[in-house]
Amino acid sequence: MEGTLRSQIVFGTKVRIVLKKDQRTGFLTEGIVTDILTKSPQHTHGIKVRLTDGQIGRVKEIIVS
């Protein structure tokens, strides 16, 4: 699943995000959502979130287990 809709992301969701420093390479970082930082219901580049380890980035994939 893509991470462009805020309604699909809840606290505790396992996701892959792209960090600001990795936007050129597209390298994805995996983690669990602690905070949802984007206020709008959708964002074309992905919803911005904070992971449990403090990293902030835009959701590119939602991991469904």
PALODREN-347125 format. One record per residue: residue in one letter; residue number from 1; x, y, z of N, C-alpha, C, O in turn; chain. Coordinates in nm, 2 decimals, always signed. Layout:
+------+-----+--------+--------+--------+--------+--------+--------+--------+--------+--------+--------+--------+--------+------+
| code | pos |   n_xx |   n_yy |   n_zz |  ca_xx |  ca_yy |  ca_zz |   c_xx |   c_yy |   c_zz |   o_xx |   o_yy |   o_zz | unit |
+------+-----+--------+--------+--------+--------+--------+--------+--------+--------+--------+--------+--------+--------+------+
|    A | NUM |      X |      Y |      Z |      X |      Y |      Z |      X |      Y |      Z |      X |      Y |      Z |    A |
...
+------+-----+--------+--------+--------+--------+--------+--------+--------+--------+--------+--------+--------+--------+------+
***
This chain:
+------+-----+--------+--------+--------+--------+--------+--------+--------+--------+--------+--------+--------+--------+------+
| code | pos |   n_xx |   n_yy |   n_zz |  ca_xx |  ca_yy |  ca_zz |   c_xx |   c_yy |   c_zz |   o_xx |   o_yy |   o_zz | unit |
+------+-----+--------+--------+--------+--------+--------+--------+--------+--------+--------+--------+--------+--------+------+
|    M |   1 |  +0.08 |  -0.12 |  +0.00 |  +0.00 |  +0.00 |  +0.00 |  +0.09 |  +0.12 |  +0.00 |  +0.19 |  +0.13 |  +0.06 |    A |
|    E |   2 |  +0.04 |  +0.22 |  -0.07 |  +0.11 |  +0.35 |  -0.07 |  +0.07 |  +0.43 |  +0.05 |  -0.04 |  +0.41 |  +0.11 |    A |
|    G |   3 |  +0.15 |  +0.53 |  +0.09 |  +0.13 |  +0.61 |  +0.21 |  +0.08 |  +0.75 |  +0.18 |  +0.12 |  +0.84 |  +0.25 |    A |
|    T |   4 |  -0.01 |  +0.77 |  +0.08 |  -0.05 |  +0.90 |  +0.04 |  -0.18 |  +0.95 |  +0.11 |  -0.22 |  +1.06 |  +0.11 |    A |
|    L |   5 |  -0.25 |  +0.85 |  +0.18 |  -0.37 |  +0.89 |  +0.25 |  -0.35 |  +0.88 |  +0.40 |  -0.31 |  +0.77 |  +0.45 |    A |
|    R |   6 |  -0.39 |  +0.98 |  +0.47 |  -0.37 |  +0.99 |  +0.62 |  -0.45 |  +0.89 |  +0.69 |  -0.42 |  +0.83 |  +0.79 |    A |
|    S |   7 |  -0.57 |  +0.86 |  +0.63 |  -0.67 |  +0.76 |  +0.70 |  -0.61 |  +0.62 |  +0.70 |  -0.66 |  +0.54 |  +0.78 |    A |
|    Q |   8 |  -0.52 |  +0.59 |  +0.62 |  -0.46 |  +0.45 |  +0.61 |  -0.35 |  +0.43 |  +0.71 |  -0.30 |  +0.32 |  +0.74 |    A |
|    I |   9 |  -0.30 |  +0.54 |  +0.78 |  -0.19 |  +0.53 |  +0.87 |  -0.24 |  +0.56 |  +1.01 |  -0.30 |  +0.67 |  +1.04 |    A |
|    V |  10 |  -0.21 |  +0.47 |  +1.10 |  -0.25 |  +0.49 |  +1.24 |  -0.12 |  +0.47 |  +1.33 |  -0.02 |  +0.41 |  +1.28 |    A |
|    F |  11 |  -0.13 |  +0.51 |  +1.45 |  -0.02 |  +0.49 |  +1.54 |  +0.01 |  +0.34 |  +1.56 |  -0.08 |  +0.26 |  +1.58 |    A |
|    G |  12 |  +0.14 |  +0.30 |  +1.55 |  +0.18 |  +0.16 |  +1.56 |  +0.18 |  +0.09 |  +1.43 |  +0.22 |  -0.03 |  +1.42 |    A |
|    T |  13 |  +0.15 |  +0.16 |  +1.32 |  +0.16 |  +0.10 |  +1.19 |  +0.31 |  +0.08 |  +1.14 |  +0.39 |  +0.17 |  +1.16 |    A |
|    K |  14 |  +0.34 |  -0.03 |  +1.09 |  +0.47 |  -0.06 |  +1.04 |  +0.48 |  +0.00 |  +0.89 |  +0.40 |  -0.04 |  +0.81 |    A |
|    V |  15 |  +0.58 |  +0.08 |  +0.87 |  +0.59 |  +0.15 |  +0.74 |  +0.73 |  +0.16 |  +0.69 |  +0.83 |  +0.13 |  +0.76 |    A |
|    R |  16 |  +0.75 |  +0.19 |  +0.56 |  +0.88 |  +0.23 |  +0.51 |  +0.87 |  +0.37 |  +0.46 |  +0.78 |  +0.41 |  +0.39 |    A |
|    I |  17 |  +0.97 |  +0.45 |  +0.51 |  +0.97 |  +0.60 |  +0.48 |  +1.09 |  +0.63 |  +0.40 |  +1.19 |  +0.56 |  +0.41 |    A |
|    V |  18 |  +1.09 |  +0.75 |  +0.34 |  +1.21 |  +0.80 |  +0.28 |  +1.24 |  +0.93 |  +0.36 |  +1.16 |  +1.02 |  +0.38 |    A |
|    L |  19 |  +1.37 |  +0.93 |  +0.41 |  +1.42 |  +1.04 |  +0.49 |  +1.46 |  +1.15 |  +0.39 |  +1.48 |  +1.13 |  +0.27 |    A |
|    K |  20 |  +1.46 |  +1.27 |  +0.44 |  +1.50 |  +1.39 |  +0.36 |  +1.63 |  +1.37 |  +0.29 |  +1.65 |  +1.40 |  +0.17 |    A |
|    K |  21 |  +1.73 |  +1.31 |  +0.36 |  +1.86 |  +1.29 |  +0.31 |  +1.87 |  +1.18 |  +0.20 |  +1.96 |  +1.18 |  +0.12 |    A |
|    D |  22 |  +1.76 |  +1.10 |  +0.20 |  +1.76 |  +0.99 |  +0.11 |  +1.67 |  +1.01 |  -0.01 |  +1.64 |  +0.92 |  -0.09 |    A |
|    Q |  23 |  +1.61 |  +1.13 |  -0.03 |  +1.51 |  +1.15 |  -0.13 |  +1.57 |  +1.13 |  -0.27 |  +1.50 |  +1.08 |  -0.36 |    A |
|    R |  24 |  +1.70 |  +1.17 |  -0.29 |  +1.76 |  +1.15 |  -0.43 |  +1.78 |  +1.00 |  -0.46 |  +1.76 |  +0.96 |  -0.57 |    A |
|    T |  25 |  +1.82 |  +0.92 |  -0.36 |  +1.85 |  +0.78 |  -0.39 |  +1.72 |  +0.70 |  -0.37 |  +1.71 |  +0.59 |  -0.44 |    A |
|    G |  26 |  +1.62 |  +0.74 |  -0.30 |  +1.50 |  +0.66 |  -0.28 |  +1.52 |  +0.55 |  -0.18 |  +1.43 |  +0.47 |  -0.17 |    A |
|    F |  27 |  +1.63 |  +0.55 |  -0.10 |  +1.65 |  +0.45 |  +0.00 |  +1.54 |  +0.46 |  +0.11 |  +1.51 |  +0.57 |  +0.16 |    A |
|    L |  28 |  +1.48 |  +0.35 |  +0.14 |  +1.37 |  +0.34 |  +0.24 |  +1.41 |  +0.29 |  +0.38 |  +1.50 |  +0.20 |  +0.39 |    A |
|    T |  29 |  +1.36 |  +0.36 |  +0.48 |  +1.39 |  +0.32 |  +0.62 |  +1.26 |  +0.26 |  +0.68 |  +1.15 |  +0.32 |  +0.66 |    A |
|    E |  30 |  +1.27 |  +0.15 |  +0.74 |  +1.16 |  +0.08 |  +0.80 |  +1.14 |  +0.11 |  +0.95 |  +1.24 |  +0.12 |  +1.02 |    A |
|    G |  31 |  +1.02 |  +0.13 |  +0.99 |  +0.99 |  +0.15 |  +1.13 |  +0.85 |  +0.16 |  +1.17 |  +0.76 |  +0.13 |  +1.08 |    A |
|    I |  32 |  +0.82 |  +0.19 |  +1.29 |  +0.68 |  +0.20 |  +1.34 |  +0.64 |  +0.34 |  +1.37 |  +0.72 |  +0.42 |  +1.43 |    A |
|    V |  33 |  +0.52 |  +0.38 |  +1.33 |  +0.48 |  +0.52 |  +1.34 |  +0.44 |  +0.55 |  +1.49 |  +0.37 |  +0.48 |  +1.56 |    A |
|    T |  34 |  +0.50 |  +0.67 |  +1.53 |  +0.47 |  +0.72 |  +1.66 |  +0.38 |  +0.84 |  +1.65 |  +0.28 |  +0.86 |  +1.72 |    A |
|    D |  35 |  +0.41 |  +0.93 |  +1.55 |  +0.33 |  +1.06 |  +1.53 |  +0.31 |  +1.07 |  +1.38 |  +0.39 |  +1.04 |  +1.30 |    A |
|    I |  36 |  +0.19 |  +1.13 |  +1.35 |  +0.15 |  +1.16 |  +1.21 |  +0.17 |  +1.32 |  +1.21 |  +0.10 |  +1.39 |  +1.28 |    A |
|    L |  37 |  +0.26 |  +1.37 |  +1.12 |  +0.29 |  +1.51 |  +1.12 |  +0.21 |  +1.59 |  +1.01 |  +0.19 |  +1.71 |  +1.03 |    A |
|    T |  38 |  +0.16 |  +1.52 |  +0.91 |  +0.09 |  +1.58 |  +0.81 |  -0.06 |  +1.60 |  +0.85 |  -0.12 |  +1.50 |  +0.90 |    A |
|    K |  39 |  -0.11 |  +1.72 |  +0.84 |  -0.25 |  +1.75 |  +0.89 |  -0.35 |  +1.72 |  +0.78 |  -0.47 |  +1.69 |  +0.81 |    A |
|    S |  40 |  -0.32 |  +1.74 |  +0.65 |  -0.41 |  +1.72 |  +0.55 |  -0.45 |  +1.57 |  +0.53 |  -0.37 |  +1.49 |  +0.56 |    A |
|    P |  41 |  -0.57 |  +1.55 |  +0.47 |  -0.61 |  +1.41 |  +0.45 |  -0.53 |  +1.33 |  +0.35 |  -0.53 |  +1.20 |  +0.36 |    A |
|    Q |  42 |  -0.46 |  +1.40 |  +0.26 |  -0.37 |  +1.33 |  +0.16 |  -0.26 |  +1.41 |  +0.12 |  -0.27 |  +1.54 |  +0.13 |    A |
|    H |  43 |  -0.15 |  +1.35 |  +0.07 |  -0.03 |  +1.43 |  +0.02 |  +0.03 |  +1.34 |  -0.09 |  +0.05 |  +1.22 |  -0.07 |    A |
|    T |  44 |  +0.06 |  +1.41 |  -0.20 |  +0.10 |  +1.33 |  -0.32 |  +0.24 |  +1.27 |  -0.30 |  +0.27 |  +1.16 |  -0.36 |    A |
|    H |  45 |  +0.33 |  +1.32 |  -0.21 |  +0.46 |  +1.27 |  -0.19 |  +0.46 |  +1.17 |  -0.07 |  +0.57 |  +1.12 |  -0.03 |    A |
|    G |  46 |  +0.35 |  +1.15 |  +0.00 |  +0.34 |  +1.07 |  +0.12 |  +0.32 |  +1.15 |  +0.24 |  +0.36 |  +1.26 |  +0.25 |    A |
|    I |  47 |  +0.25 |  +1.08 |  +0.34 |  +0.22 |  +1.15 |  +0.47 |  +0.35 |  +1.15 |  +0.55 |  +0.42 |  +1.05 |  +0.56 |    A |
|    K |  48 |  +0.38 |  +1.26 |  +0.61 |  +0.50 |  +1.28 |  +0.69 |  +0.47 |  +1.22 |  +0.83 |  +0.37 |  +1.26 |  +0.89 |    A |
|    V |  49 |  +0.56 |  +1.14 |  +0.88 |  +0.55 |  +1.07 |  +1.01 |  +0.68 |  +1.07 |  +1.09 |  +0.78 |  +1.09 |  +1.03 |    A |
|    R |  50 |  +0.67 |  +1.05 |  +1.22 |  +0.78 |  +1.03 |  +1.30 |  +0.78 |  +0.88 |  +1.35 |  +0.68 |  +0.83 |  +1.39 |    A |
|    L |  51 |  +0.89 |  +0.82 |  +1.34 |  +0.90 |  +0.68 |  +1.38 |  +0.94 |  +0.67 |  +1.53 |  +0.98 |  +0.77 |  +1.59 |    A |
|    T |  52 |  +0.93 |  +0.55 |  +1.59 |  +0.96 |  +0.53 |  +1.73 |  +1.11 |  +0.57 |  +1.76 |  +1.13 |  +0.61 |  +1.87 |    A |
|    D |  53 |  +1.20 |  +0.56 |  +1.66 |  +1.34 |  +0.60 |  +1.69 |  +1.37 |  +0.74 |  +1.66 |  +1.48 |  +0.79 |  +1.67 |    A |
|    G |  54 |  +1.26 |  +0.82 |  +1.63 |  +1.27 |  +0.97 |  +1.62 |  +1.30 |  +1.01 |  +1.48 |  +1.29 |  +1.14 |  +1.45 |    A |
|    Q |  55 |  +1.32 |  +0.92 |  +1.38 |  +1.34 |  +0.97 |  +1.24 |  +1.21 |  +1.02 |  +1.18 |  +1.10 |  +0.96 |  +1.21 |    A |
|    I |  56 |  +1.22 |  +1.12 |  +1.09 |  +1.10 |  +1.18 |  +1.03 |  +1.12 |  +1.16 |  +0.88 |  +1.23 |  +1.19 |  +0.82 |    A |
|    G |  57 |  +1.01 |  +1.12 |  +0.82 |  +1.01 |  +1.11 |  +0.67 |  +0.87 |  +1.09 |  +0.62 |  +0.77 |  +1.09 |  +0.69 |    A |
|    R |  58 |  +0.86 |  +1.08 |  +0.48 |  +0.74 |  +1.06 |  +0.42 |  +0.71 |  +0.91 |  +0.39 |  +0.80 |  +0.84 |  +0.34 |    A |
|    V |  59 |  +0.59 |  +0.86 |  +0.42 |  +0.56 |  +0.72 |  +0.40 |  +0.55 |  +0.69 |  +0.25 |  +0.48 |  +0.75 |  +0.18 |    A |
|    K |  60 |  +0.62 |  +0.58 |  +0.21 |  +0.62 |  +0.53 |  +0.07 |  +0.55 |  +0.40 |  +0.07 |  +0.49 |  +0.37 |  -0.04 |    A |
|    E |  61 |  +0.56 |  +0.32 |  +0.17 |  +0.49 |  +0.19 |  +0.18 |  +0.44 |  +0.16 |  +0.32 |  +0.50 |  +0.20 |  +0.42 |    A |
|    I |  62 |  +0.32 |  +0.10 |  +0.32 |  +0.26 |  +0.06 |  +0.44 |  +0.28 |  -0.09 |  +0.44 |  +0.23 |  -0.16 |  +0.35 |    A |
|    I |  63 |  +0.34 |  -0.15 |  +0.55 |  +0.36 |  -0.29 |  +0.56 |  +0.24 |  -0.36 |  +0.62 |  +0.21 |  -0.33 |  +0.74 |    A |
|    V |  64 |  +0.18 |  -0.45 |  +0.55 |  +0.06 |  -0.52 |  +0.60 |  +0.11 |  -0.66 |  +0.64 |  +0.16 |  -0.73 |  +0.56 |    A |
|    S |  65 |  +0.09 |  -0.69 |  +0.77 |  +0.13 |  -0.83 |  +0.81 |  +0.02 |  -0.91 |  +0.85 |  +0.04 |  -1.03 |  +0.89 |    A |
+------+-----+--------+--------+--------+--------+--------+--------+--------+--------+--------+--------+--------+--------+------+
***
